[in-house]
Amino acid sequence: MSSPNAPAAGHALAILTLLARSATPVPAATIARELGLPRSSTYHLLTVLVEQGYAVHLPEERRYGLGVAAFELGSAYTRQAPLERIARPRLTRLADAVGHSAHLAVLHGRDVLYVVEERVVGRPSLVSDVGVRLPATLTATGLALLAALPAAQVRALFPSPDAFVQRHTDSLGPVSLSGLRQVLGATRQRGYAVEDGLVTPGLASVGAAVLDHSGHPVAAVAVTYPVGRTDVEPIVRRVRDCAEELSQRLGHRPR
């Protein structure tokens, strides 16, 4: 029920709540009927929510679903200090075990934001650090997160070729939605993300997503190492184990 002093805000929250409780995207007519709202008001509110990223319109289906901004808001509590406190000692153990620097990052629009960095003395310097943002399509953490998102949210994040960026010309990441889908499909099939020289030539990373109790990706763990001089299999195993342990601490239970 909306507040009498802010009916539009109340109605917008009611729409978001309805979308969150629905297993699939919902037609606008159904939203209006379920909430007892005029259709004109419903379409107006949905337009605002789509513009702000809290809802996504699927024109081919004539339906609306939750947008990336709603996902980020819903998982913000988990992503913040509680997640960092839980993750830091585990990333320390991960870095010590593999002998390479480890990171924890969260999705921030089309970028990843690094929130925990565990550096190993004597290893190459990295561009990633706490508070640094990098394009999600170029990082192992970003690809792991995107691979765990619903297809509609990925499509909303990358609606056109202009949404894709590169750091240098020697090693290119995805340049289109179809190319990104191929990379994400391979990531899901493999069970972890791989980045080879997309951020820094000569360095590669592997990453795995951290899931909350509902199965949504709230962060990703990654390790960066020199290309061609490292046994990758033990790193992959440790990264996946770390991500799985963090997911379990956040209440995720594999189906």
Contacts in CASP RR format, 6 or more apart in sequence:
PFRMAT RR
TARGET T0000
AUTHOR 0000-0000-0000
METHOD contacts of the structure
MODEL  1
MSSPNAPAAGHALAILTLLARSATPVPAATIARELGLPRSSTYHLLTVLV
EQGYAVHLPEERRYGLGVAAFELGSAYTRQAPLERIARPRLTRLADAVGH
SAHLAVLHGRDVLYVVEERVVGRPSLVSDVGVRLPATLTATGLALLAALP
AAQVRALFPSPDAFVQRHTDSLGPVSLSGLRQVLGATRQRGYAVEDGLVT
PGLASVGAAVLDHSGHPVAAVAVTYPVGRTDVEPIVRRVRDCAEELSQRL
GHRPR
1 14 0 8 1.000
2 8 0 8 1.000
2 9 0 8 1.000
2 10 0 8 1.000
2 11 0 8 1.000
2 13 0 8 1.000
2 14 0 8 1.000
3 9 0 8 1.000
3 10 0 8 1.000
8 45 0 8 1.000
11 35 0 8 1.000
11 37 0 8 1.000
11 41 0 8 1.000
11 45 0 8 1.000
12 45 0 8 1.000
12 48 0 8 1.000
12 49 0 8 1.000
14 35 0 8 1.000
15 31 0 8 1.000
15 35 0 8 1.000
15 42 0 8 1.000
15 45 0 8 1.000
15 46 0 8 1.000
15 49 0 8 1.000
15 55 0 8 1.000
16 49 0 8 1.000
16 54 0 8 1.000
16 55 0 8 1.000
16 66 0 8 1.000
16 70 0 8 1.000
18 26 0 8 1.000
18 31 0 8 1.000
18 34 0 8 1.000
18 35 0 8 1.000
19 25 0 8 1.000
19 26 0 8 1.000
19 31 0 8 1.000
19 55 0 8 1.000
19 64 0 8 1.000
19 65 0 8 1.000
19 66 0 8 1.000
19 70 0 8 1.000
20 66 0 8 1.000
20 70 0 8 1.000
22 65 0 8 1.000
24 63 0 8 1.000
25 56 0 8 1.000
25 58 0 8 1.000
25 61 0 8 1.000
25 63 0 8 1.000
25 64 0 8 1.000
25 65 0 8 1.000
25 152 0 8 1.000
26 63 0 8 1.000
26 64 0 8 1.000
26 65 0 8 1.000
27 62 0 8 1.000
27 63 0 8 1.000
27 64 0 8 1.000
28 39 0 8 1.000
28 42 0 8 1.000
28 43 0 8 1.000
28 46 0 8 1.000
28 62 0 8 1.000
28 64 0 8 1.000
29 39 0 8 1.000
31 37 0 8 1.000
31 42 0 8 1.000
31 46 0 8 1.000
31 64 0 8 1.000
32 38 0 8 1.000
32 39 0 8 1.000
32 41 0 8 1.000
32 42 0 8 1.000
35 42 0 8 1.000
37 45 0 8 1.000
46 55 0 8 1.000
46 57 0 8 1.000
46 64 0 8 1.000
49 55 0 8 1.000
50 56 0 8 1.000
50 57 0 8 1.000
50 64 0 8 1.000
52 69 0 8 1.000
53 67 0 8 1.000
53 68 0 8 1.000
53 69 0 8 1.000
53 70 0 8 1.000
53 156 0 8 1.000
54 66 0 8 1.000
54 67 0 8 1.000
54 69 0 8 1.000
54 70 0 8 1.000
54 73 0 8 1.000
55 64 0 8 1.000
55 65 0 8 1.000
55 66 0 8 1.000
55 67 0 8 1.000
55 70 0 8 1.000
56 64 0 8 1.000
56 65 0 8 1.000
56 66 0 8 1.000
56 67 0 8 1.000
56 68 0 8 1.000
56 152 0 8 1.000
56 153 0 8 1.000
56 155 0 8 1.000
56 156 0 8 1.000
57 63 0 8 1.000
57 64 0 8 1.000
57 65 0 8 1.000
58 64 0 8 1.000
58 65 0 8 1.000
58 152 0 8 1.000
65 152 0 8 1.000
66 153 0 8 1.000
67 152 0 8 1.000
67 153 0 8 1.000
67 156 0 8 1.000
68 107 0 8 1.000
68 109 0 8 1.000
68 149 0 8 1.000
68 153 0 8 1.000
68 156 0 8 1.000
68 157 0 8 1.000
71 149 0 8 1.000
71 153 0 8 1.000
71 216 0 8 1.000
72 107 0 8 1.000
72 108 0 8 1.000
72 109 0 8 1.000
75 212 0 8 1.000
75 216 0 8 1.000
75 218 0 8 1.000
78 212 0 8 1.000
78 218 0 8 1.000
78 250 0 8 1.000
79 106 0 8 1.000
79 115 0 8 1.000
79 218 0 8 1.000
79 219 0 8 1.000
83 104 0 8 1.000
83 115 0 8 1.000
83 210 0 8 1.000
83 218 0 8 1.000
83 219 0 8 1.000
83 246 0 8 1.000
83 250 0 8 1.000
84 104 0 8 1.000
84 115 0 8 1.000
84 116 0 8 1.000
86 246 0 8 1.000
86 249 0 8 1.000
86 250 0 8 1.000
87 104 0 8 1.000
87 115 0 8 1.000
87 116 0 8 1.000
87 210 0 8 1.000
87 219 0 8 1.000
87 221 0 8 1.000
87 246 0 8 1.000
88 116 0 8 1.000
88 118 0 8 1.000
90 242 0 8 1.000
90 245 0 8 1.000
90 246 0 8 1.000
91 102 0 8 1.000
91 103 0 8 1.000
91 104 0 8 1.000
91 116 0 8 1.000
91 118 0 8 1.000
91 221 0 8 1.000
91 242 0 8 1.000
92 118 0 8 1.000
93 242 0 8 1.000
94 102 0 8 1.000
94 118 0 8 1.000
94 221 0 8 1.000
94 223 0 8 1.000
94 238 0 8 1.000
94 239 0 8 1.000
94 242 0 8 1.000
95 101 0 8 1.000
95 102 0 8 1.000
95 118 0 8 1.000
95 119 0 8 1.000
95 120 0 8 1.000
95 223 0 8 1.000
96 120 0 8 1.000
97 238 0 8 1.000
98 223 0 8 1.000
98 225 0 8 1.000
98 234 0 8 1.000
98 235 0 8 1.000
98 238 0 8 1.000
99 120 0 8 1.000
99 123 0 8 1.000
100 120 0 8 1.000
100 123 0 8 1.000
100 223 0 8 1.000
100 224 0 8 1.000
100 225 0 8 1.000
100 230 0 8 1.000
100 235 0 8 1.000
101 117 0 8 1.000
101 118 0 8 1.000
101 119 0 8 1.000
101 120 0 8 1.000
101 123 0 8 1.000
101 126 0 8 1.000
101 223 0 8 1.000
101 224 0 8 1.000
102 117 0 8 1.000
102 118 0 8 1.000
102 221 0 8 1.000
102 222 0 8 1.000
102 223 0 8 1.000
102 239 0 8 1.000
102 242 0 8 1.000
103 114 0 8 1.000
103 116 0 8 1.000
103 117 0 8 1.000
103 118 0 8 1.000
103 128 0 8 1.000
103 141 0 8 1.000
103 221 0 8 1.000
103 222 0 8 1.000
103 223 0 8 1.000
103 224 0 8 1.000
104 114 0 8 1.000
104 115 0 8 1.000
104 116 0 8 1.000
104 141 0 8 1.000
104 210 0 8 1.000
104 219 0 8 1.000
104 220 0 8 1.000
104 221 0 8 1.000
105 112 0 8 1.000
105 113 0 8 1.000
105 114 0 8 1.000
105 115 0 8 1.000
105 128 0 8 1.000
105 139 0 8 1.000
105 141 0 8 1.000
105 142 0 8 1.000
105 145 0 8 1.000
105 219 0 8 1.000
105 220 0 8 1.000
105 222 0 8 1.000
106 112 0 8 1.000
106 113 0 8 1.000
106 115 0 8 1.000
106 145 0 8 1.000
106 218 0 8 1.000
106 219 0 8 1.000
106 220 0 8 1.000
107 113 0 8 1.000
107 136 0 8 1.000
107 142 0 8 1.000
107 145 0 8 1.000
107 146 0 8 1.000
107 217 0 8 1.000
108 133 0 8 1.000
109 136 0 8 1.000
109 157 0 8 1.000
110 135 0 8 1.000
110 136 0 8 1.000
110 137 0 8 1.000
110 157 0 8 1.000
110 158 0 8 1.000
110 163 0 8 1.000
111 133 0 8 1.000
111 134 0 8 1.000
111 135 0 8 1.000
111 136 0 8 1.000
112 133 0 8 1.000
112 134 0 8 1.000
112 135 0 8 1.000
112 136 0 8 1.000
112 139 0 8 1.000
112 141 0 8 1.000
112 142 0 8 1.000
112 145 0 8 1.000
112 220 0 8 1.000
113 131 0 8 1.000
113 132 0 8 1.000
113 133 0 8 1.000
114 128 0 8 1.000
114 129 0 8 1.000
114 130 0 8 1.000
114 131 0 8 1.000
114 132 0 8 1.000
114 133 0 8 1.000
114 134 0 8 1.000
114 141 0 8 1.000
115 130 0 8 1.000
115 131 0 8 1.000
115 219 0 8 1.000
116 130 0 8 1.000
117 126 0 8 1.000
117 128 0 8 1.000
117 129 0 8 1.000
117 130 0 8 1.000
119 126 0 8 1.000
123 225 0 8 1.000
124 200 0 8 1.000
124 203 0 8 1.000
124 224 0 8 1.000
124 226 0 8 1.000
126 200 0 8 1.000
126 203 0 8 1.000
126 224 0 8 1.000
127 134 0 8 1.000
127 199 0 8 1.000
127 200 0 8 1.000
128 134 0 8 1.000
128 139 0 8 1.000
128 199 0 8 1.000
128 224 0 8 1.000
134 199 0 8 1.000
135 164 0 8 1.000
135 165 0 8 1.000
135 167 0 8 1.000
136 142 0 8 1.000
136 143 0 8 1.000
136 145 0 8 1.000
136 146 0 8 1.000
137 143 0 8 1.000
137 146 0 8 1.000
137 158 0 8 1.000
137 164 0 8 1.000
137 165 0 8 1.000
137 173 0 8 1.000
137 174 0 8 1.000
137 180 0 8 1.000
137 183 0 8 1.000
138 165 0 8 1.000
138 166 0 8 1.000
138 167 0 8 1.000
138 173 0 8 1.000
138 195 0 8 1.000
138 198 0 8 1.000
138 199 0 8 1.000
139 195 0 8 1.000
139 198 0 8 1.000
139 199 0 8 1.000
139 205 0 8 1.000
139 222 0 8 1.000
140 192 0 8 1.000
140 193 0 8 1.000
140 194 0 8 1.000
140 195 0 8 1.000
140 205 0 8 1.000
140 206 0 8 1.000
140 207 0 8 1.000
140 220 0 8 1.000
140 222 0 8 1.000
140 224 0 8 1.000
141 193 0 8 1.000
141 205 0 8 1.000
141 207 0 8 1.000
141 219 0 8 1.000
141 220 0 8 1.000
141 221 0 8 1.000
141 222 0 8 1.000
142 193 0 8 1.000
142 220 0 8 1.000
143 183 0 8 1.000
143 184 0 8 1.000
143 187 0 8 1.000
143 193 0 8 1.000
143 194 0 8 1.000
143 195 0 8 1.000
143 207 0 8 1.000
144 187 0 8 1.000
144 192 0 8 1.000
144 193 0 8 1.000
144 207 0 8 1.000
144 208 0 8 1.000
144 209 0 8 1.000
144 217 0 8 1.000
144 220 0 8 1.000
144 222 0 8 1.000
144 243 0 8 1.000
145 209 0 8 1.000
145 217 0 8 1.000
145 219 0 8 1.000
145 220 0 8 1.000
146 154 0 8 1.000
146 157 0 8 1.000
146 180 0 8 1.000
146 184 0 8 1.000
147 184 0 8 1.000
147 185 0 8 1.000
147 187 0 8 1.000
147 188 0 8 1.000
147 193 0 8 1.000
147 209 0 8 1.000
148 188 0 8 1.000
148 209 0 8 1.000
148 211 0 8 1.000
148 215 0 8 1.000
148 216 0 8 1.000
148 217 0 8 1.000
149 217 0 8 1.000
151 181 0 8 1.000
154 177 0 8 1.000
154 180 0 8 1.000
154 181 0 8 1.000
154 184 0 8 1.000
155 177 0 8 1.000
157 163 0 8 1.000
158 164 0 8 1.000
158 177 0 8 1.000
158 180 0 8 1.000
159 177 0 8 1.000
161 175 0 8 1.000
161 176 0 8 1.000
164 173 0 8 1.000
164 174 0 8 1.000
164 175 0 8 1.000
164 176 0 8 1.000
164 180 0 8 1.000
166 172 0 8 1.000
166 173 0 8 1.000
166 175 0 8 1.000
166 198 0 8 1.000
167 198 0 8 1.000
167 199 0 8 1.000
168 201 0 8 1.000
170 197 0 8 1.000
170 201 0 8 1.000
171 196 0 8 1.000
171 197 0 8 1.000
171 198 0 8 1.000
171 201 0 8 1.000
172 198 0 8 1.000
173 183 0 8 1.000
173 198 0 8 1.000
174 180 0 8 1.000
174 182 0 8 1.000
174 183 0 8 1.000
187 193 0 8 1.000
187 194 0 8 1.000
191 208 0 8 1.000
191 240 0 8 1.000
192 206 0 8 1.000
192 207 0 8 1.000
192 208 0 8 1.000
192 236 0 8 1.000
192 239 0 8 1.000
192 240 0 8 1.000
193 206 0 8 1.000
193 207 0 8 1.000
193 208 0 8 1.000
193 220 0 8 1.000
193 222 0 8 1.000
194 204 0 8 1.000
194 205 0 8 1.000
194 206 0 8 1.000
194 207 0 8 1.000
195 204 0 8 1.000
195 205 0 8 1.000
195 206 0 8 1.000
196 204 0 8 1.000
196 227 0 8 1.000
197 203 0 8 1.000
197 204 0 8 1.000
197 227 0 8 1.000
199 205 0 8 1.000
202 226 0 8 1.000
202 227 0 8 1.000
203 224 0 8 1.000
203 225 0 8 1.000
203 226 0 8 1.000
203 227 0 8 1.000
204 224 0 8 1.000
204 225 0 8 1.000
204 226 0 8 1.000
204 227 0 8 1.000
205 222 0 8 1.000
205 223 0 8 1.000
205 224 0 8 1.000
205 225 0 8 1.000
206 222 0 8 1.000
206 223 0 8 1.000
206 232 0 8 1.000
206 235 0 8 1.000
206 236 0 8 1.000
206 239 0 8 1.000
207 220 0 8 1.000
207 221 0 8 1.000
207 222 0 8 1.000
207 223 0 8 1.000
207 239 0 8 1.000
207 243 0 8 1.000
208 220 0 8 1.000
208 221 0 8 1.000
208 222 0 8 1.000
208 239 0 8 1.000
208 240 0 8 1.000
208 242 0 8 1.000
208 243 0 8 1.000
208 244 0 8 1.000
209 217 0 8 1.000
209 219 0 8 1.000
209 220 0 8 1.000
209 243 0 8 1.000
210 217 0 8 1.000
210 218 0 8 1.000
210 219 0 8 1.000
210 220 0 8 1.000
210 221 0 8 1.000
210 243 0 8 1.000
210 246 0 8 1.000
210 247 0 8 1.000
210 250 0 8 1.000
211 217 0 8 1.000
211 218 0 8 1.000
211 247 0 8 1.000
211 250 0 8 1.000
211 252 0 8 1.000
212 218 0 8 1.000
212 247 0 8 1.000
212 250 0 8 1.000
212 251 0 8 1.000
212 252 0 8 1.000
213 250 0 8 1.000
213 251 0 8 1.000
213 252 0 8 1.000
213 253 0 8 1.000
215 252 0 8 1.000
218 250 0 8 1.000
219 246 0 8 1.000
220 243 0 8 1.000
221 239 0 8 1.000
221 242 0 8 1.000
221 243 0 8 1.000
221 246 0 8 1.000
222 239 0 8 1.000
223 235 0 8 1.000
223 238 0 8 1.000
223 239 0 8 1.000
225 232 0 8 1.000
225 235 0 8 1.000
END
